[in-house]
Amino acid sequence: MPRSFPDRIRSLPEYQGRFDAYQLSADDCEVLFASYPAGTSIPPHTHDTDNHGIITRGELILTMNGRTRRYRAGDWYHVPAHAEHAARFEVETDEIEFWFD
């Protein structure tokens, strides 16, 4: 599990999904503190949630609508519900994701 987050974040429940994250539940939203090892690749997929995220360390390479863009520490990104997208992480990366219902 991610070690770069503060102890208080690491005490949250672990997310039970395809990547390592700590999960904070809120009304109509899930908040994930996620970490990805260098070399992680997430194939094209969709989901029912409207996702916003901020990169806190490293870099996200996001492909959506035929366009690939790099997001670095401090950058926010948005993946609308039902939009097909894929992600790559060439370096160790941490982010905070907000998944809105």
N, CA, C and O of each residue as an XYZ file, in Angstrom:
404
protein
N       0.847     -1.200      0.000
C       0.000      0.000      0.000
C       0.876      1.241      0.000
O       2.038      1.192      0.402
N       0.311      2.356     -0.453
C       1.067      3.606     -0.542
C       1.634      4.035      0.801
O       0.945      3.985      1.821
N       2.878      4.451      0.795
C       3.522      4.896      2.028
C       3.751      6.401      2.052
O       4.146      6.943      3.085
N       3.513      7.082      0.949
C       3.828      8.506      0.894
C       2.732      9.384      1.487
O       2.925     10.592      1.626
N       1.578      8.801      1.842
C       0.518      9.580      2.454
C       0.712      9.630      3.974
O       1.344      8.738      4.540
N       0.179     10.658      4.640
C       0.305     10.761      6.102
C      -0.370      9.582      6.804
O      -1.240      8.923      6.235
N       0.045      9.323      8.053
C      -0.499      8.214      8.838
C      -2.027      8.263      8.905
O      -2.681      7.224      8.823
N      -2.592      9.448      9.051
C      -4.047      9.581      9.175
C      -4.752      9.059      7.914
O      -5.797      8.415      8.006
N      -4.184      9.336      6.755
C      -4.748      8.836      5.496
C      -4.554      7.323      5.419
O      -5.464      6.599      5.015
N      -3.375      6.845      5.804
C      -3.093      5.404      5.742
C      -3.941      4.600      6.728
O      -3.995      3.374      6.631
N      -4.604      5.269      7.676
C      -5.478      4.557      8.608
C      -6.887      4.366      8.031
O      -7.712      3.688      8.643
N      -7.172      4.952      6.866
C      -8.477      4.776      6.224
C      -8.586      3.352      5.671
O      -7.572      2.677      5.494
N      -9.810      2.894      5.397
C      -9.973      1.551      4.819
C      -9.289      1.457      3.449
O      -9.228      2.432      2.700
N      -8.776      0.260      3.142
C      -8.166      0.041      1.841
C      -9.253     -0.111      0.788
O     -10.272     -0.763      1.018
N      -9.022      0.501     -0.371
C      -9.917      0.364     -1.516
C      -9.801     -1.058     -2.052
O      -8.693     -1.574     -2.195
N     -10.912     -1.687     -2.346
C     -10.928     -3.055     -2.872
C     -11.156     -2.999     -4.379
O     -12.264     -3.245     -4.855
N     -10.114     -2.678     -5.116
C     -10.222     -2.551     -6.567
C      -8.931     -2.933     -7.237
O      -8.116     -3.650     -6.656
N      -8.731     -2.461     -8.463
C      -7.592     -2.910     -9.269
C      -6.328     -2.090     -9.072
O      -5.371     -2.258     -9.828
N      -6.295     -1.202     -8.076
C      -5.084     -0.463     -7.740
C      -5.062     -0.223     -6.245
O      -6.080     -0.388     -5.574
N      -3.907      0.168     -5.715
C      -3.761      0.417     -4.278
C      -4.243      1.820     -3.930
O      -3.816      2.800     -4.539
N      -5.132      1.908     -2.951
C      -5.640      3.213     -2.523
C      -6.272      3.082     -1.146
O      -6.682      1.996     -0.735
N      -6.343      4.201     -0.442
C      -7.111      4.318      0.791
C      -8.388      5.051      0.425
O      -8.368      5.968     -0.396
N      -9.506      4.650      1.033
C     -10.804      5.157      0.618
C     -11.488      5.929      1.732
O     -11.568      5.468      2.871
N     -11.980      7.115      1.383
C     -12.759      7.948      2.289
C     -14.138      8.119      1.673
O     -14.257      8.669      0.578
N     -15.170      7.665      2.348
C     -16.523      7.766      1.817
C     -17.155      9.092      2.214
O     -16.956      9.597      3.319
N     -17.922      9.638      1.278
C     -18.653     10.878      1.510
C     -19.994     10.748      0.796
O     -20.156      9.868     -0.049
N     -20.950     11.602      1.117
C     -22.239     11.552      0.438
C     -22.048     11.797     -1.045
O     -21.468     12.807     -1.442
N     -22.539     10.868     -1.875
C     -22.497     10.969     -3.342
C     -21.094     11.058     -3.914
O     -20.922     11.522     -5.041
N     -20.078     10.622     -3.163
C     -18.700     10.707     -3.640
C     -17.825      9.706     -2.895
O     -18.009      9.476     -1.700
N     -16.880      9.119     -3.608
C     -15.821      8.331     -2.991
C     -14.529      9.106     -3.197
O     -14.288      9.635     -4.283
N     -13.705      9.176     -2.174
C     -12.416      9.848     -2.256
C     -11.341      8.783     -2.087
O     -11.328      8.060     -1.090
N     -10.435      8.687     -3.066
C      -9.379      7.678     -3.038
C      -8.014      8.345     -3.023
O      -7.766      9.288     -3.774
N      -7.139      7.856     -2.173
C      -5.747      8.287     -2.110
C      -4.956      7.136     -2.736
O      -4.670      6.140     -2.072
N      -4.609      7.280     -4.007
C      -4.091      6.156     -4.785
C      -2.617      6.304     -5.112
O      -2.098      7.412     -5.249
N      -1.950      5.151     -5.234
C      -0.542      5.093     -5.631
C      -0.383      4.069     -6.739
O      -1.018      3.014     -6.723
N       0.464      4.388     -7.693
C       0.712      3.510     -8.829
C       2.216      3.317     -8.982
O       2.949      4.301     -9.079
N       2.696      2.071     -9.006
C       4.113      1.831     -9.257
C       4.479      2.223    -10.683
O       3.628      2.205    -11.573
N       5.735      2.574    -10.901
C       6.225      2.854    -12.249
C       5.932      1.654    -13.133
O       6.114      0.510    -12.717
N       5.480      1.912    -14.351
C       5.180      0.846    -15.292
C       3.741      0.373    -15.266
O       3.370     -0.497    -16.054
N       2.915      0.922    -14.378
C       1.504      0.535    -14.319
C       0.780      1.028    -15.560
O       0.982      2.158    -16.004
N      -0.067      0.167    -16.116
C      -0.879      0.513    -17.276
C      -2.306      0.044    -17.018
O      -2.523     -1.108    -16.642
N      -3.267      0.920    -17.215
C      -4.681      0.584    -17.044
C      -5.317      0.644    -18.427
O      -5.352      1.712    -19.039
N      -5.823     -0.490    -18.936
C      -6.364     -0.526    -20.295
C      -7.638      0.306    -20.435
O      -8.233      0.706    -19.435
N      -8.056      0.567    -21.672
C      -9.274      1.362    -21.897
C     -10.466      0.777    -21.143
O     -10.684     -0.435    -21.130
N     -11.230      1.671    -20.517
C     -12.401      1.267    -19.750
C     -13.313      2.472    -19.564
O     -12.941      3.598    -19.893
N     -14.488      2.232    -19.044
C     -15.428      3.297    -18.680
C     -15.940      3.016    -17.275
O     -15.751      1.922    -16.745
N     -16.585      4.004    -16.679
C     -17.250      3.810    -15.394
C     -18.409      4.780    -15.285
O     -18.513      5.732    -16.058
N     -19.271      4.533    -14.327
C     -20.484      5.341    -14.167
C     -20.267      6.621    -13.377
O     -21.170      7.452    -13.291
N     -19.085      6.791    -12.801
C     -18.824      7.964    -11.973
C     -18.157      9.078    -12.774
O     -17.487      8.821    -13.774
N     -18.348     10.314    -12.324
C     -17.703     11.500    -12.878
C     -16.462     11.738    -12.023
O     -16.580     12.101    -10.852
N     -15.276     11.539    -12.590
C     -14.047     11.547    -11.797
C     -13.230     12.815    -11.993
O     -13.030     13.283    -13.114
N     -12.766     13.355    -10.877
C     -11.814     14.461    -10.863
C     -10.636     13.999    -10.018
O     -10.826     13.290     -9.030
N      -9.438     14.386    -10.386
C      -8.283     13.976     -9.613
C      -7.183     15.015     -9.666
O      -7.139     15.855    -10.565
N      -6.296     14.944     -8.684
C      -5.110     15.802     -8.655
C      -3.896     14.907     -8.427
O      -3.904     14.042     -7.551
N      -2.864     15.123     -9.220
C      -1.622     14.381     -9.077
C      -0.810     15.040     -7.972
O      -0.574     16.248     -8.006
N      -0.381     14.250     -6.994
C       0.399     14.805     -5.884
C       1.880     14.459     -5.982
O       2.717     15.107     -5.355
N       2.202     13.428     -6.776
C       3.599     13.032     -6.996
C       3.637     12.212     -8.272
O       2.774     11.363     -8.492
N       4.623     12.458     -9.109
C       4.781     11.674    -10.322
C       4.018     12.245    -11.494
O       3.932     13.462    -11.659
N       3.450     11.339    -12.328
C       2.829     11.787    -13.575
C       1.828     10.747    -14.077
O       2.113      9.550    -14.096
N       0.659     11.222    -14.478
C      -0.376     10.423    -15.114
C      -0.349     10.710    -16.609
O      -0.327     11.870    -17.021
N      -0.351      9.658    -17.419
C      -0.484      9.804    -18.868
C      -1.867      9.259    -19.197
O      -2.096      8.050    -19.156
N      -2.786     10.161    -19.523
C      -4.198      9.831    -19.709
C      -4.564      9.941    -21.183
O      -4.297     10.957    -21.825
N      -5.183      8.880    -21.717
C      -5.683      8.895    -23.091
C      -7.202      8.838    -23.039
O      -7.789      7.937    -22.440
N      -7.832      9.834    -23.691
C      -9.289      9.931    -23.706
C      -9.687     10.668    -24.981
O      -9.058     11.659    -25.350
N     -10.718     10.191    -25.646
C     -11.197     10.814    -26.884
C     -10.096     10.942    -27.928
O     -10.038     11.935    -28.652
N      -9.224      9.941    -28.007
C      -8.165      9.943    -29.004
C      -7.015     10.891    -28.728
O      -6.143     11.069    -29.578
N      -6.999     11.500    -27.556
C      -5.962     12.467    -27.192
C      -5.221     11.981    -25.946
O      -5.845     11.530    -24.986
N      -3.897     12.074    -25.965
C      -3.087     11.693    -24.808
C      -2.492     12.948    -24.199
O      -1.937     13.798    -24.895
N      -2.622     13.045    -22.874
C      -2.117     14.226    -22.166
C      -1.409     13.777    -20.897
O      -1.811     12.800    -20.265
N      -0.346     14.498    -20.525
C       0.409     14.224    -19.299
C      -0.030     15.200    -18.207
O      -0.152     16.404    -18.433
N      -0.262     14.647    -17.027
C      -0.615     15.451    -15.850
C       0.465     15.214    -14.806
O       0.767     14.075    -14.451
N       1.039     16.302    -14.325
C       2.133     16.225    -13.348
C       1.656     16.734    -11.989
O       0.532     17.217    -11.854
N       2.523     16.621    -10.989
C       2.169     17.054     -9.630
C       1.568     18.451     -9.647
O       2.142     19.384    -10.209
N       0.403     18.579     -9.022
C      -0.311     19.848     -8.954
C      -1.363     20.005    -10.034
O      -2.181     20.923     -9.962
N      -1.366     19.129    -11.039
C      -2.345     19.214    -12.125
C      -3.618     18.460    -11.770
O      -3.570     17.361    -11.218
N      -4.752     19.062    -12.091
C      -6.059     18.426    -11.962
C      -6.455     17.834    -13.303
O      -6.094     18.370    -14.351
N      -7.192     16.735    -13.278
C      -7.753     16.162    -14.495
C      -9.216     15.792    -14.244
O      -9.666     15.714    -13.101
N      -9.946     15.567    -15.339
C     -11.362     15.208    -15.255
C     -11.660     14.123    -16.279
O     -11.284     14.236    -17.445
N     -12.345     13.063    -15.830
C     -12.834     12.011    -16.711
C     -14.351     11.943    -16.509
O     -14.820     11.488    -15.466
N     -15.117     12.397    -17.507
C     -16.576     12.354    -17.370
C     -17.095     10.921    -17.278
O     -16.455      9.991    -17.769
N     -18.239     10.750    -16.656
C     -18.882      9.438    -16.588
C     -19.075      8.904    -17.996
O     -19.435      9.646    -18.910
N     -18.833      7.612    -18.164
C     -19.034      6.864    -19.409
C     -18.024      7.192    -20.511
O     -18.152      6.670    -21.618
N     -17.037      8.029    -20.248
C     -16.006      8.336    -21.248
C     -14.956      7.226    -21.239
O     -14.399      6.911    -20.187
N     -14.684      6.636    -22.391
C     -13.643      5.619    -22.447
C     -12.285      6.293    -22.300
O     -12.012      7.316    -22.929
N     -11.446      5.708    -21.466
C     -10.128      6.279    -21.199
C      -9.168      5.180    -20.756
O      -9.590      4.108    -20.322
N      -7.871      5.462    -20.873
C      -6.808      4.556    -20.437
C      -5.753      5.394    -19.736
O      -5.655      6.599    -19.968
N      -4.962      4.758    -18.877
C      -3.948      5.484    -18.111
C      -2.646      4.705    -18.083
O      -2.635      3.474    -18.111
N      -1.529      5.463    -18.027
C      -0.200      4.882    -17.850
C       0.542      5.701    -16.808
O       0.304      6.898    -16.641
N       1.447      5.022    -16.110
C       2.280      5.663    -15.105
C       3.707      5.193    -15.336
O       4.055      4.071    -14.969
N       4.532      6.034    -15.939
C       5.923      5.660    -16.229
C       6.814      5.797    -14.997
O       7.868      5.166    -14.918
N       6.393      6.621    -14.038
C       7.119      6.817    -12.785
C       6.149      6.570    -11.631
O       4.934      6.623    -11.819
N       6.685      6.299    -10.433
C       5.810      6.136     -9.261
C       4.958      7.388     -9.115
O       5.463      8.509     -9.171
N       3.664      7.181     -8.927
C       2.725      8.305     -8.926
C       1.713      8.153     -7.804
O       1.235      7.051     -7.533
N       1.387      9.265     -7.153
C       0.318      9.331     -6.159
C      -0.693     10.354     -6.631
O      -0.348     11.335     -7.291
N      -1.953     10.112     -6.281
C      -2.999     11.061     -6.629
C      -4.146     10.957     -5.650
O      -4.274      9.975     -4.918
N      -4.969     11.974     -5.649
C      -6.222     11.968     -4.897
C      -7.320     12.038     -5.942
O      -7.348     12.943     -6.776
N      -8.234     11.057     -5.884
C      -9.319     10.966     -6.861
C     -10.664     11.160     -6.167
O     -10.881     10.675     -5.056
N     -11.547     11.867     -6.830
C     -12.904     12.089     -6.350
C     -13.844     11.462     -7.373
O     -13.908     11.899     -8.522
N     -14.578     10.426     -6.941
C     -15.508      9.724     -7.829
C     -16.922     10.116     -7.441
O     -17.448      9.637     -6.436
N     -17.541     10.985     -8.230
C     -18.889     11.490     -7.946
C     -19.939     10.619     -8.601
O     -19.816     10.261     -9.772
N     -20.987     10.272     -7.838
C     -22.108      9.482     -8.379
C     -22.879     10.298     -9.392
O     -23.857      9.812     -9.960
